Amino acid sequence: MPKIFWGIDIGFSSVKAVKAEVIDGKLNLLDCMIIPIAAISEDADPLIGSLESAKTALKILIEDKNLEGVPVGISISGRNVFSRYFNLPLVDNIQELIPLEAKMQIPFPLEEVVWDYHVFGMNQETQETDVAIFAVKREVIDGILNAAKELKLNVTVIQSSAFSVLNFGVLEYGLEKPIVMLEGGSKNIDLVVCDMANFWPRSLPINGSTFTKALQSKFQIPFDEAEKLKINLKESGQSDRIFKVLEPSLKELLGEFQRSIGFYRSQRKELNIDKILLTGNALRIPGLDSYVSTGMSKETLYVNKPINITIAESDGEAILSSEFGSFAIAIGLAAQGLDIGFVKVNFIPKEIILLQKLKKKKVYILGTLALLGITLIAGWMDAIDRKNRFSTIKRQAIGLTQAFNAAQNENDEKKRLSETLNTQLENTSLYLQKNDFYFQILNQILTNNVADLDRNV
């Protein structure tokens, strides 16, 4: 897990980035940056158009904050995410069943998508395990990774804007009570219902641009001016009039919200919403929280101050304090990158995650190999020294063996000679013993002859 992580929210009007760390289990924000990006045409592909427009802003961010090679997370619109919820039997090897289920649940060939899953736990009603699979077209992910490669960004997390804002909400408000979050961007509004450990996302068919276009059409002003008018509603001096212009669009938003909550309640019969949280610039309209609160009969507030998240003294402290709610997605990404996010779904392809893990371990592997090399060299040198000493001892042993063998051979020769002489003596002795009678007669004859010679002389 990295010690520092950057969450980058690539929107349609700006790039928002947050630098964060974890201190005593809590997220601490160290820095931030907001870079406006050029507006894309209505006819352009939202993904390609936003990425191309964002490249210039990302280059500025990378150079200004020295992000080359630093681990970062990037958000994608919740509209790009396909989700499917299902149940599996209570088994120990549930991770082995999920890929099989994915083939049946995802309506695309698996090679054409990047998917991940979340296990919620046991459903008390069905006594089975609740599981959700989330998938994104691979071309969407490839587009982000190719742009990151070109910019030399080390992307380790790609996450849905909906799940990123949920990670933000859980950090701030916990899981003790059900919460509902609305995250508003210029091209997308994400709804996330979180009921304890269960959650359900939906992208609403309405967005921040809907409100801005209503003002643009009514007052016949450029889009940028209409956007400023929307945000600075209180200071305009015409807040009541402007709010009435927005009211039809706000009713549409409220209607979609109510239908979504109704659908979730049909799936989860018991849903007691504690509060509704608004984030994102598109929902920063003054009076919108009161409007939603009245329509839903629930406490509603725009999140503009941290509760559990802390903000460090830095160049970005003032911006983070004043624009806290607009950084919700980036903050949620940073939390996941630092491994304290509630939702850990990651749309980085599994093969790339494996390579990233290997890359992280590369330094340790190289160090281990270097240590092993030193050990081997030392062992090799010690072996050579031992071999030389052994050769010397061996030569000495061979010399002693040869001397011993020579002495042994000489001793054996003397022993054989002694044995031969003994044999000859024994044979002679036996011969004499066998012929003793004849020798006595011969001796007598010789003795008599010598006596006769003496007399004749």
C-alpha positions as CSV (number, residue, x, y, z in Angstrom):
1,M,0.0,0.0,0.0
2,P,1.4,3.4,-0.9
3,K,2.0,6.0,1.8
4,I,0.7,8.9,-0.4
5,F,-2.0,8.6,-3.1
6,W,-3.6,11.0,-5.5
7,G,-7.3,10.7,-6.5
8,I,-8.1,12.3,-9.8
9,D,-11.7,13.1,-10.8
10,I,-11.8,13.7,-14.6
11,G,-15.0,15.6,-15.2
12,F,-16.4,17.3,-18.3
13,S,-15.6,20.8,-17.1
14,S,-12.6,20.4,-14.9
15,V,-10.0,18.0,-13.4
16,K,-10.0,17.8,-9.6
17,A,-7.2,16.1,-7.8
18,V,-6.5,15.4,-4.2
19,K,-3.3,14.2,-2.5
20,A,-3.9,12.2,0.7
21,E,-2.3,10.0,3.4
22,V,-3.6,7.9,6.3
23,I,-2.8,8.9,9.9
24,D,-4.1,6.7,12.7
25,G,-6.7,5.1,10.4
26,K,-8.1,8.4,9.2
27,L,-7.7,10.2,5.8
28,N,-5.6,13.3,5.9
29,L,-5.8,15.6,2.8
30,L,-2.4,17.1,1.9
31,D,-2.9,19.0,-1.3
32,C,-5.3,19.6,-4.2
33,M,-5.7,21.2,-7.6
34,I,-8.6,22.2,-9.8
35,I,-7.8,22.7,-13.5
36,P,-10.6,23.8,-15.9
37,I,-10.8,21.9,-19.2
38,A,-12.2,23.0,-22.5
39,A,-15.9,22.2,-23.1
40,I,-16.5,19.4,-25.6
41,S,-19.1,19.6,-28.3
42,E,-22.5,17.9,-27.7
43,D,-21.9,15.5,-30.7
44,A,-18.5,14.3,-29.4
45,D,-18.2,10.9,-27.7
46,P,-18.3,11.7,-23.9
47,L,-15.4,9.4,-23.0
48,I,-13.1,10.2,-25.8
49,G,-14.0,13.9,-25.8
50,S,-13.5,14.3,-22.1
51,L,-10.2,12.4,-22.1
52,E,-8.8,14.5,-25.0
53,S,-9.9,17.7,-23.4
54,A,-8.5,16.6,-20.0
55,K,-5.0,15.8,-21.4
56,T,-3.9,19.4,-21.3
57,A,-5.2,19.8,-17.7
58,L,-3.6,16.5,-16.7
59,K,-0.2,17.6,-18.1
60,I,-0.5,20.8,-16.0
61,L,-1.3,18.7,-12.9
62,I,1.5,16.2,-13.5
63,E,4.1,18.9,-14.0
64,D,2.9,21.2,-11.2
65,K,2.6,18.4,-8.6
66,N,5.4,16.2,-10.0
67,L,3.1,13.1,-10.4
68,E,5.1,11.2,-13.0
69,G,5.3,7.6,-11.7
70,V,3.3,8.4,-8.5
71,P,0.3,6.0,-7.9
72,V,-3.0,7.6,-8.7
73,G,-6.7,6.7,-9.1
74,I,-9.0,7.9,-11.9
75,S,-12.7,8.0,-11.9
76,I,-15.1,7.0,-14.7
77,S,-18.7,8.0,-15.0
78,G,-21.2,5.7,-13.4
79,R,-23.0,5.5,-16.7
80,N,-20.2,3.3,-18.0
81,V,-20.8,0.7,-15.3
82,F,-23.0,-2.3,-15.8
83,S,-24.2,-4.0,-12.6
84,R,-25.9,-7.2,-11.8
85,Y,-27.0,-8.5,-8.3
86,F,-27.5,-12.2,-7.5
87,N,-27.3,-14.8,-4.8
88,L,-25.0,-17.7,-4.4
89,P,-25.2,-20.7,-1.9
90,L,-23.3,-20.5,1.3
91,V,-20.1,-22.3,0.4
92,D,-16.4,-21.9,1.3
93,N,-15.1,-21.5,-2.2
94,I,-17.5,-18.7,-3.3
95,Q,-14.7,-17.0,-5.2
96,E,-14.5,-19.9,-7.5
97,L,-18.2,-19.7,-8.3
98,I,-18.2,-16.0,-9.2
99,P,-16.3,-16.3,-12.5
100,L,-18.7,-19.0,-13.6
101,E,-21.7,-16.7,-12.6
102,A,-20.1,-13.8,-14.4
103,K,-20.3,-15.6,-17.8
104,M,-24.1,-15.9,-17.3
105,Q,-24.7,-12.5,-15.7
106,I,-22.7,-10.2,-18.0
107,P,-24.5,-9.8,-21.4
108,F,-21.2,-9.4,-23.3
109,P,-18.3,-11.7,-24.0
110,L,-16.0,-11.5,-21.0
111,E,-13.0,-10.7,-23.1
112,E,-14.8,-7.4,-24.1
113,V,-15.2,-6.2,-20.6
114,V,-13.3,-5.5,-17.4
115,W,-15.2,-6.7,-14.4
116,D,-15.0,-7.0,-10.7
117,Y,-17.3,-8.1,-7.9
118,H,-18.4,-7.3,-4.3
119,V,-19.5,-9.9,-1.7
120,F,-22.1,-8.3,0.6
121,G,-22.5,-11.3,3.0
122,M,-25.4,-13.5,4.0
123,N,-28.9,-12.5,3.1
124,Q,-31.0,-13.2,6.2
125,E,-34.2,-13.7,4.1
126,T,-32.8,-16.2,1.6
127,Q,-29.9,-17.6,3.7
128,E,-27.7,-17.2,0.7
129,T,-24.7,-14.9,-0.1
130,D,-25.5,-11.6,-1.8
131,V,-23.0,-10.8,-4.6
132,A,-22.8,-8.0,-7.2
133,I,-20.8,-8.0,-10.4
134,F,-19.8,-4.7,-12.0
135,A,-18.5,-4.5,-15.6
136,V,-17.1,-1.8,-17.9
137,K,-16.5,-2.1,-21.6
138,R,-12.8,-2.8,-22.1
139,E,-12.5,0.0,-24.7
140,V,-13.4,2.5,-22.0
141,I,-10.6,1.2,-19.7
142,D,-8.1,0.9,-22.6
143,G,-8.8,4.5,-23.5
144,I,-7.9,5.6,-19.9
145,L,-4.9,3.4,-19.7
146,N,-3.5,4.5,-23.1
147,A,-3.9,8.2,-22.1
148,A,-2.2,7.5,-18.8
149,K,0.6,5.7,-20.5
150,E,1.1,8.7,-22.9
151,L,1.2,11.0,-19.9
152,K,3.3,8.7,-17.8
153,L,0.7,8.4,-15.1
154,N,0.9,5.4,-12.8
155,V,-2.8,4.5,-12.6
156,T,-3.4,1.8,-10.0
157,V,-7.2,2.4,-9.4
158,I,-10.0,3.0,-11.9
159,Q,-13.3,3.4,-10.1
160,S,-16.9,4.4,-10.8
161,S,-17.8,8.0,-9.7
162,A,-20.7,6.5,-7.7
163,F,-18.5,4.1,-5.7
164,S,-15.9,6.8,-5.2
165,V,-18.4,9.2,-3.7
166,L,-19.8,6.3,-1.5
167,N,-16.3,5.7,-0.2
168,F,-16.2,9.4,0.7
169,G,-19.6,9.2,2.4
170,V,-18.7,6.1,4.5
171,L,-15.5,7.8,5.7
172,E,-17.5,10.8,6.8
173,Y,-20.7,9.3,8.1
174,G,-20.0,5.6,8.7
175,L,-22.2,2.6,8.1
176,E,-24.2,2.6,11.3
177,K,-27.3,4.2,9.6
178,P,-28.5,4.1,6.0
179,I,-27.4,7.0,3.8
180,V,-28.3,8.2,0.3
181,M,-25.8,10.2,-1.7
182,L,-26.4,12.3,-4.8
183,E,-23.2,13.3,-6.6
184,G,-23.8,15.9,-9.3
185,G,-21.5,16.6,-12.3
186,S,-22.1,18.6,-15.5
187,K,-22.9,15.4,-17.5
188,N,-23.8,12.9,-14.8
189,I,-25.7,12.6,-11.5
190,D,-25.0,9.5,-9.5
191,L,-27.4,8.2,-6.9
192,V,-26.0,5.7,-4.3
193,V,-28.1,4.1,-1.6
194,C,-26.1,2.5,1.2
195,D,-28.1,0.4,3.6
196,M,-25.5,-0.8,6.2
197,A,-23.3,-3.2,4.3
198,N,-25.4,-3.2,1.1
199,F,-25.3,-0.6,-1.6
200,W,-26.9,0.1,-4.9
201,P,-25.9,2.7,-7.5
202,R,-27.8,4.3,-10.3
203,S,-27.0,7.1,-12.8
204,L,-30.0,9.4,-13.2
205,P,-31.1,10.6,-16.7
206,I,-30.5,14.2,-15.7
207,N,-27.4,16.2,-15.0
208,G,-25.9,19.6,-14.1
209,S,-26.0,20.7,-17.7
210,T,-29.8,20.3,-17.6
211,F,-30.1,23.1,-15.0
212,T,-27.6,25.3,-16.8
213,K,-29.3,24.9,-20.2
214,A,-32.7,25.9,-18.6
215,L,-31.1,29.2,-17.5
216,Q,-29.3,29.6,-20.8
217,S,-32.6,29.1,-22.7
218,K,-34.7,31.4,-20.4
219,F,-32.3,34.3,-20.3
220,Q,-30.6,33.9,-23.7
221,I,-27.1,34.0,-22.3
222,P,-24.0,31.9,-23.0
223,F,-23.6,28.6,-21.3
224,D,-20.7,29.8,-19.1
225,E,-22.7,32.8,-17.9
226,A,-25.6,30.5,-17.1
227,E,-23.3,28.2,-15.1
228,K,-22.1,31.1,-13.0
229,L,-25.6,32.3,-12.5
230,K,-26.6,28.9,-11.2
231,I,-23.8,28.7,-8.7
232,N,-24.1,32.3,-7.5
233,L,-27.8,32.1,-7.2
234,K,-27.9,33.9,-3.8
235,E,-25.7,36.7,-4.8
236,S,-27.7,37.4,-8.1
237,G,-30.4,39.4,-6.4
238,Q,-33.0,37.4,-8.4
239,S,-32.8,34.1,-6.6
240,D,-36.6,33.5,-6.4
241,R,-37.0,34.2,-10.2
242,I,-34.0,32.0,-11.1
243,F,-35.1,29.2,-8.8
244,K,-38.5,29.2,-10.5
245,V,-36.8,28.8,-13.9
246,L,-34.9,25.8,-12.5
247,E,-37.9,24.3,-10.8
248,P,-39.2,22.1,-13.7
249,S,-35.7,20.5,-13.9
250,L,-35.5,20.1,-10.2
251,K,-38.9,18.4,-10.2
252,E,-37.6,16.0,-12.8
253,L,-34.5,15.3,-10.6
254,L,-36.8,14.8,-7.5
255,G,-39.0,12.4,-9.5
256,E,-36.1,10.3,-10.7
257,F,-34.8,10.3,-7.1
258,Q,-38.2,9.1,-5.7
259,R,-38.6,6.4,-8.3
260,S,-35.1,5.1,-7.6
261,I,-35.6,4.9,-3.9
262,G,-39.0,3.2,-4.5
263,F,-37.3,0.6,-6.7
264,Y,-34.6,0.0,-4.0
265,R,-37.3,-0.4,-1.3
266,S,-39.0,-3.0,-3.5
267,Q,-35.8,-5.0,-3.4
268,R,-35.0,-4.2,0.2
269,K,-38.2,-4.0,2.1
270,E,-36.7,-2.2,5.1
271,L,-34.9,1.0,4.2
272,N,-35.0,3.8,6.8
273,I,-33.0,6.6,5.3
274,D,-31.2,8.6,7.9
275,K,-30.1,11.5,5.7
276,I,-29.5,12.5,2.1
277,L,-26.1,13.9,1.2
278,L,-25.4,16.1,-1.8
279,T,-22.0,16.6,-3.3
280,G,-20.6,17.9,-6.6
281,N,-20.8,21.3,-8.2
282,A,-24.0,20.5,-10.1
283,L,-25.9,20.1,-6.9
284,R,-24.4,23.2,-5.2
285,I,-27.4,25.2,-6.1
286,P,-28.5,27.4,-3.2
287,G,-31.8,26.1,-1.8
288,L,-31.6,22.7,-3.5
289,D,-31.0,20.9,-0.2
290,S,-34.2,22.4,1.3
291,Y,-36.1,21.5,-1.9
292,V,-35.0,17.8,-1.8
293,S,-35.6,17.7,2.0
294,T,-39.2,18.8,1.5
295,G,-39.8,16.5,-1.4
296,M,-38.3,13.4,0.3
297,S,-39.3,14.3,3.9
298,K,-35.7,13.5,5.0
299,E,-32.9,15.6,6.3
300,T,-30.8,16.7,3.3
301,L,-27.6,18.7,3.3
302,Y,-24.9,19.7,0.9
303,V,-21.6,18.4,2.3
304,N,-19.3,21.4,2.6
305,K,-17.3,20.7,5.8
306,P,-15.3,17.6,6.8
307,I,-16.3,15.6,9.9
308,N,-13.8,12.7,10.1
309,I,-11.5,13.6,7.2
310,T,-8.8,16.1,8.1
311,I,-7.2,18.8,6.0
312,A,-3.5,19.5,6.5
313,E,-1.9,23.0,6.3
314,S,-0.8,23.3,2.6
315,D,-1.1,25.4,-0.5
316,G,-4.4,23.6,-1.2
317,E,-5.9,24.0,2.3
318,A,-8.1,27.0,1.4
319,I,-9.5,25.4,-1.7
320,L,-10.2,22.1,0.0
321,S,-12.0,23.9,2.8
322,S,-14.2,26.0,0.5
323,E,-14.8,23.4,-2.2
324,F,-14.8,20.3,0.0
325,G,-18.0,18.8,-1.4
326,S,-16.8,19.2,-5.0
327,F,-13.8,17.0,-4.2
328,A,-15.9,14.0,-3.0
329,I,-15.1,11.7,-5.9
330,A,-11.3,12.5,-5.8
331,I,-11.3,12.0,-2.0
332,G,-13.1,8.7,-2.3
333,L,-10.5,7.5,-4.9
334,A,-7.7,8.5,-2.6
335,A,-9.3,6.5,0.2
336,Q,-9.5,3.4,-1.9
337,G,-5.9,3.8,-3.1
338,L,-4.8,4.0,0.5
339,D,-6.8,0.8,1.3
340,I,-9.4,2.4,3.6
341,G,-12.2,2.6,1.1
342,F,-15.4,0.7,1.8
343,V,-15.9,-0.3,-1.8
344,K,-12.8,-2.0,-3.2
345,V,-14.0,-2.7,-6.8
346,N,-11.3,-1.9,-9.2
347,F,-11.6,-1.7,-13.0
348,I,-7.9,-2.1,-13.7
349,P,-7.5,-5.3,-15.7
350,K,-6.4,-8.2,-13.5
351,E,-3.3,-8.9,-15.7
352,I,-2.2,-5.2,-15.1
353,I,-2.8,-5.5,-11.4
354,L,-0.5,-8.5,-11.3
355,L,2.2,-6.7,-13.2
356,Q,1.9,-3.7,-10.8
357,K,2.3,-6.0,-7.8
358,L,5.4,-7.6,-9.4
359,K,6.7,-4.1,-10.1
360,K,6.2,-3.1,-6.5
361,K,8.2,-6.2,-5.5
362,K,10.9,-5.5,-8.1
363,V,13.1,-3.6,-5.7
364,Y,12.8,-6.2,-3.0
365,I,13.4,-9.0,-5.6
366,L,16.5,-7.2,-6.9
367,G,17.8,-6.6,-3.4
368,T,17.2,-10.3,-2.6
369,L,19.0,-11.3,-5.8
370,A,21.9,-9.0,-5.0
371,L,22.1,-10.4,-1.5
372,L,21.9,-13.9,-2.9
373,G,24.6,-13.0,-5.4
374,I,26.9,-11.8,-2.7
375,T,26.2,-14.9,-0.7
376,L,27.0,-17.1,-3.7
377,I,30.2,-15.2,-4.5
378,A,31.3,-15.5,-0.9
379,G,30.4,-19.1,-0.9
380,W,32.2,-19.7,-4.2
381,M,35.4,-18.0,-2.8
382,D,35.1,-20.0,0.3
383,A,34.7,-23.2,-1.7
384,I,37.8,-22.3,-3.8
385,D,39.8,-21.8,-0.6
386,R,38.5,-25.1,0.8
387,K,39.2,-26.8,-2.5
388,N,42.9,-25.5,-2.4
389,R,43.3,-26.7,1.1
390,F,41.7,-30.0,0.3
391,S,44.1,-30.4,-2.7
392,T,47.1,-29.8,-0.5
393,I,45.9,-32.3,2.1
394,K,45.1,-34.7,-0.7
395,R,48.6,-34.5,-2.1
396,Q,50.1,-35.0,1.3
397,A,47.8,-38.0,1.9
398,I,48.8,-39.4,-1.5
399,G,52.5,-39.1,-0.6
400,L,52.0,-40.8,2.7
401,T,50.0,-43.5,1.0
402,Q,52.7,-44.1,-1.6
403,A,55.4,-44.2,1.1
404,F,53.3,-46.6,3.1
405,N,52.6,-48.7,0.0
406,A,56.3,-48.8,-0.8
407,A,57.3,-49.9,2.7
408,Q,54.4,-52.3,2.6
409,N,55.7,-53.8,-0.7
410,E,59.2,-54.1,0.7
411,N,57.9,-55.8,3.8
412,D,55.8,-58.1,1.7
413,E,58.9,-59.1,-0.4
414,K,61.0,-59.8,2.7
415,K,58.1,-61.8,4.1
416,R,57.8,-63.9,0.8
417,L,61.7,-64.5,0.8
418,S,61.5,-65.6,4.5
419,E,58.6,-67.9,3.7
420,T,60.6,-69.4,0.7
421,L,63.7,-70.1,2.9
422,N,61.6,-71.6,5.6
423,T,59.9,-73.8,3.0
424,Q,63.3,-74.9,1.7
425,L,64.6,-75.6,5.2
426,E,61.4,-77.6,6.0
427,N,61.7,-79.6,2.8
428,T,65.4,-80.3,3.4
429,S,64.6,-81.3,7.0
430,L,61.9,-83.7,5.8
431,Y,64.2,-85.1,3.1
432,L,67.0,-85.7,5.7
433,Q,64.5,-87.3,8.1
434,K,63.2,-89.6,5.4
435,N,66.7,-90.7,4.3
436,D,68.5,-90.8,7.6
437,F,69.1,-94.7,7.5
438,Y,70.8,-94.5,4.1
439,F,73.0,-91.7,5.3
440,Q,74.0,-93.7,8.4
441,I,75.0,-96.7,6.1
442,L,76.9,-94.4,3.8
443,N,78.6,-92.8,6.7
444,Q,79.6,-96.2,8.1
445,I,81.0,-97.3,4.7
446,L,83.0,-94.1,4.4
447,T,84.3,-94.5,7.9
448,N,85.5,-98.1,7.3
449,N,87.2,-97.1,4.0
450,V,89.0,-94.3,5.7
451,A,90.2,-96.7,8.5
452,D,91.5,-99.3,5.9
453,L,93.5,-96.5,4.1
454,D,95.1,-95.5,7.4
455,R,96.3,-99.1,8.1
456,N,97.7,-99.6,4.7
457,V,99.7,-96.4,5.0
